[in-house]
């Protein structure tokens, strides 16, 4: 799973207890710029898919502080994200065209 939008000084140690509440964590990685600052995203895997679903349900939009609301979701390959984006954009274009024709 992929997560983002958290304080720059957070590491795996900050996330470990948060994620372990939802099940056994098999891997956890926060991408780091240097020793004290992260890149703003990371990855987590759970032993059971049900634990991952529970973590998404309970932690997505989790308010870390006034400036950071955690996003957590299923990791998607770039090709999957691109395909979804194209579909969403084509729907938006169709809706705009329909709205213009109603004028």
C-alpha positions in Angstrom: 0.0 0.0 0.0 1.0 3.6 -0.6 0.8 6.5 1.9 1.6 10.2 1.7 1.1 13.6 3.3 2.8 13.5 6.6 5.5 15.6 8.5 8.9 15.7 6.8 10.6 14.5 10.0 8.5 11.3 10.3 10.2 7.9 9.7 9.2 4.2 9.9 9.4 4.5 13.7 6.5 7.0 13.7 4.3 4.8 11.5 5.1 1.4 13.0 2.7 1.6 16.0 0.0 3.3 13.8 0.0 0.5 11.2 0.5 -2.4 13.7 -2.8 -1.6 15.3 -4.4 -3.0 12.1 -2.4 -6.2 11.7 1.0 -7.7 11.2 3.2 -5.4 9.1 5.5 -7.4 6.8 7.3 -4.4 5.3 7.4 -0.6 5.9 9.4 1.9 4.0 9.4 5.7 4.2 11.3 7.2 1.3 14.0 9.6 2.6 15.7 12.6 1.1 18.4 12.5 3.7 18.9 11.2 7.3 16.3 13.6 8.8 13.8 14.5 6.0 11.5 12.2 4.1 10.2 12.6 0.6 6.6 12.7 1.8 5.6 9.1 0.8 6.1 5.5 1.8 4.9 2.0 1.4 3.5 -0.6 3.8 2.5 -4.3 3.4 0.5 -6.4 5.8 0.5 -10.1 6.3 -3.2 -10.3 5.5 -5.1 -8.3 2.9 -7.9 -7.8 5.4 -5.5 -5.9 7.6 -4.6 -3.6 4.7 -8.3 -2.9 4.0 -8.8 -2.1 7.6 -5.9 0.2 7.7 -7.2 2.1 4.6 -10.7 2.3 6.1 -9.4 3.7 9.4 -6.3 5.7 8.5 -7.1 7.3 5.1 -7.8 11.0 6.0 -6.4 10.5 9.4 -5.5 13.9 10.8 -1.9 13.8 11.9 -1.7 17.5 12.8 -3.2 20.8 11.5 -1.1 20.7 8.3 -1.1 16.9 7.5 -4.0 14.6 6.7 -2.7 11.1 5.9 -3.6 9.5 2.6 -3.3 5.7 2.4 -4.5 3.5 -0.5 -3.7 0.5 -2.6 -0.5 0.9 -4.5 -1.1 1.2 -8.2 1.5 0.8 -11.0 2.0 3.9 -13.2 0.2 2.2 -16.1 -2.8 1.5 -13.9 -2.9 5.1 -12.7 -2.6 6.4 -16.3 -5.4 4.2 -17.5 -7.7 5.4 -14.7 -6.8 9.1 -15.4 -7.6 8.7 -19.1 -11.0 7.2 -18.3 -11.7 10.0 -15.7 -10.6 12.7 -18.2 -12.8 11.3 -21.0 -15.8 11.2 -18.7 -15.1 14.9 -17.7 -14.9 15.9 -21.4 -18.1 14.1 -22.2 -19.9 15.7 -19.2 -18.7 19.2 -20.3 -19.8 18.6 -23.9 -23.3 17.5 -22.6 -23.6 20.6 -20.4 -22.7 22.9 -23.3 -25.3 21.3 -25.5 -27.9 22.0 -22.9 -27.3 25.7 -23.0 
